[in-house]
Amino acid sequence: WLNALTSLWLERLRGRGLMSGSRTEQRLSGAAAGGGNSGTQSSGGRCTMKKNSYDVALVGGGIVGLATARELILRHPMLSFVLLEKEKELSVHQSGHNSGVIHSGIYYTPGSLKARLCVRGATLAYEYCEKKGLPYKRCGKLIVAVEQEEIPRLKALYERGLQNNVRDLSIVDAKGIREREPYCRGIMALDSPYTGIVDWRMVALQYGTDFKEAGGTVVTEYEVNDISMATESPAGSTEGMKYPIALRDKQGNEIRCRYVLTCGGLYSDRLSQISGCSREPRIVPFRGDYLVLKPEKHYLVKGNIYPVPDPRFPFLGVHFTPRMDGSIWLGPNAVLAFKREGYKVYDFNARDLADALSFRGPAGVRAQALDRDGNLVDDFVFDGGVGDVASRVLHVRNAPSPAATSSLAIGEMIADEVESRFTL
Ligand SMILES: Cc1cc2nc3c(=O)[nH]c(=O)nc-3n(C[C@H](O)[C@H](O)[C@H](O)COP(=O)(O)OP(=O)(O)OC[C@H]3O[C@@H](n4cnc5c(N)ncnc54)[C@H](O)[C@@H]3O)c2cc1C
């Protein structure tokens, strides 16, 4: 029944392609440090005296920026760090709109950053949640083949998972599927008991708390619009041009620093461009909509249930995912979004699904990088540039799924990169 439902849903999605409709987008901008007075500035969990020069400024308060900020300040407690976020609150975009899965690392090309950082990231994520007392569930995952033609792809995924050192993987037959998911039918499945679920925004906010407790400063409602060399030392400064990079917002407020790290998610290409680095790869936003299973149908799904990925599509496929609040989501689809941070309600009215699903599900928008030739960039991408400003900047250019799972490992890797590129 579930497979029929998933297939039907997939067919509908394929048939529909691009969609339009209403959209909700919230964008806030405001002034922060420097000459301005607004914006929220906090350090160590409390308001501080205003300061506008830092050793390192991080742009973007999603899970990648926060994990990296945390890692950097824990390694370098004597340096000063500021994290700038354009929204009023942290992690309200991709990091607050996702499937909430702790991926185990099955799908990714062996040796790629995605494979390595996901496998390490999942282990670190479980340890971190344990240590901080954050709720998670290791509820497992089945990737289910329903057609004979999917079997070779399923077996190839199994081999890939083994190459990536994914824990506890096994292949199960139709009986094994029923034992794990009594309402799921398939002919063969890949069983990944190490896969789990967590509220990634809660995790991201905890990284932010760690950062602030270690002395880091978070400034919200500060949209960085310009990254350039400062022409003169900051007002009242006795340190001359120790902080040569100026980050400005629309109001002209300025924050100074020695080095910049951007983790701008859906805006990573624009942040790269304004720092004099390449705009390529560009970001293409893909919206993913979810449907929510009615509470009386929750018994149908125990863990994550995924299809065998269709090689014609770049994402993992529409899946059933239990949420930490007890609800069960079906999704996400992947349609080109007309706005980078547009989360419009999906207009879907298939009668067949009316019994089981409520239609007003949430949505997320994926930041997916596209190269010059129009190909989707598969792996994570981190780069900088040359020139006065660009040589002091490092950009996280492409951090799609499973970047939430990988976030602590990405933080470690970027911190290594920052240490090797810059003289901290
Ligand atoms: C539908 C969907 C499902 C997903 N499911 C999973 C999953 O199950 N498991 C998993 O591991 N991953 C999943 N992912 C991927 C994961 O959510 C993202 O890879 C991760 O959240 C990316 O984090 P980020 O910090 O790079 O980006 P974001 O969370 O988007 O953060 C970027 C931040 O930068 C800020 N910003 C941008 N420009 C500026 C500026 N000029 N000035 C100041 N601030 C700026 C933004 O406001 C934003 O807060 C999913 C993603 C989507 C969209």
The ligand as a MOL file (V3000), in Angstrom:
LIG
                    3D

  0  0  0     0  0            999 V3000
M  V30 BEGIN CTAB
M  V30 COUNTS 53 58 0 0 0
M  V30 BEGIN ATOM
M  V30 1 C 13.9740 19.9440 1.6090 0
M  V30 2 C 15.3050 19.6260 2.2170 0
M  V30 3 C 15.5080 18.4160 2.8790 0
M  V30 4 C 16.7530 18.1240 3.4430 0
M  V30 5 N 16.8990 16.9970 4.1880 0
M  V30 6 C 18.0850 16.7740 4.8280 0
M  V30 7 C 18.2340 15.6730 5.7100 0
M  V30 8 O 17.2870 14.9410 5.9770 0
M  V30 9 N 19.4500 15.4540 6.2870 0
M  V30 10 C 20.5290 16.2570 6.0270 0
M  V30 11 O 21.6210 15.9930 6.5410 0
M  V30 12 N 20.3970 17.3360 5.2170 0
M  V30 13 C 19.2050 17.6200 4.6510 0
M  V30 14 N 19.0520 18.7100 3.8480 0
M  V30 15 C 20.2170 19.5680 3.6210 0
M  V30 16 C 20.4950 20.5120 4.7670 0
M  V30 17 O 19.3200 21.0230 5.3560 0
M  V30 18 C 21.3610 21.6590 4.2440 0
M  V30 19 O 22.4160 21.1030 3.5010 0
M  V30 20 C 21.9420 22.5040 5.3640 0
M  V30 21 O 20.9000 22.9710 6.1910 0
M  V30 22 C 22.7020 23.6630 4.7560 0
M  V30 23 O 23.0680 24.5220 5.7990 0
M  V30 24 P 23.6820 25.9350 5.4740 0
M  V30 25 O 24.1140 26.5260 6.7550 0
M  V30 26 O 24.6990 25.7750 4.3940 0
M  V30 27 O 22.5060 26.7620 4.7780 0
M  V30 28 P 21.2650 27.5400 5.4200 0
M  V30 29 O 20.6330 26.7840 6.5180 0
M  V30 30 O 20.3940 27.9280 4.2770 0
M  V30 31 O 21.9270 28.8210 6.0600 0
M  V30 32 C 22.4650 29.8790 5.2990 0
M  V30 33 C 22.2680 31.1360 6.1250 0
M  V30 34 O 22.9570 32.2220 5.5030 0
M  V30 35 C 22.1780 33.3900 5.7160 0
M  V30 36 N 22.6030 34.3920 4.7280 0
M  V30 37 C 22.5590 34.2820 3.3750 0
M  V30 38 N 23.0140 35.4050 2.8010 0
M  V30 39 C 23.3840 36.2390 3.8150 0
M  V30 40 C 23.9310 37.5690 3.8580 0
M  V30 41 N 24.1820 38.2530 2.7390 0
M  V30 42 N 24.1890 38.1400 5.0650 0
M  V30 43 C 23.9280 37.4450 6.2120 0
M  V30 44 N 23.3880 36.2030 6.2350 0
M  V30 45 C 23.1290 35.6050 5.0430 0
M  V30 46 C 20.7580 32.8910 5.5050 0
M  V30 47 O 19.7920 33.7700 6.0330 0
M  V30 48 C 20.8060 31.5380 6.2180 0
M  V30 49 O 20.4390 31.6380 7.5710 0
M  V30 50 C 17.8240 19.0380 3.2880 0
M  V30 51 C 17.6120 20.2620 2.6480 0
M  V30 52 C 16.3630 20.5740 2.1360 0
M  V30 53 C 16.1460 21.9230 1.5470 0
M  V30 END ATOM
M  V30 BEGIN BOND
M  V30 1 1 1 2
M  V30 2 1 2 3
M  V30 3 2 2 52
M  V30 4 2 3 4
M  V30 5 1 4 5
M  V30 6 1 4 50
M  V30 7 2 5 6
M  V30 8 1 6 7
M  V30 9 1 6 13
M  V30 10 2 7 8
M  V30 11 1 7 9
M  V30 12 1 9 10
M  V30 13 2 10 11
M  V30 14 1 10 12
M  V30 15 2 12 13
M  V30 16 1 13 14
M  V30 17 1 14 15
M  V30 18 1 14 50
M  V30 19 1 15 16
M  V30 20 1 16 17
M  V30 21 1 16 18
M  V30 22 1 18 19
M  V30 23 1 18 20
M  V30 24 1 20 21
M  V30 25 1 20 22
M  V30 26 1 22 23
M  V30 27 1 23 24
M  V30 28 2 24 25
M  V30 29 1 24 26
M  V30 30 1 24 27
M  V30 31 1 27 28
M  V30 32 2 28 29
M  V30 33 1 28 30
M  V30 34 1 28 31
M  V30 35 1 31 32
M  V30 36 1 32 33
M  V30 37 1 33 34
M  V30 38 1 33 48
M  V30 39 1 34 35
M  V30 40 1 35 36
M  V30 41 1 35 46
M  V30 42 1 36 37
M  V30 43 1 36 45
M  V30 44 2 37 38
M  V30 45 1 38 39
M  V30 46 1 39 40
M  V30 47 2 39 45
M  V30 48 1 40 41
M  V30 49 2 40 42
M  V30 50 1 42 43
M  V30 51 2 43 44
M  V30 52 1 44 45
M  V30 53 1 46 47
M  V30 54 1 46 48
M  V30 55 1 48 49
M  V30 56 2 50 51
M  V30 57 1 51 52
M  V30 58 1 52 53
M  V30 END BOND
M  V30 END CTAB
M  END
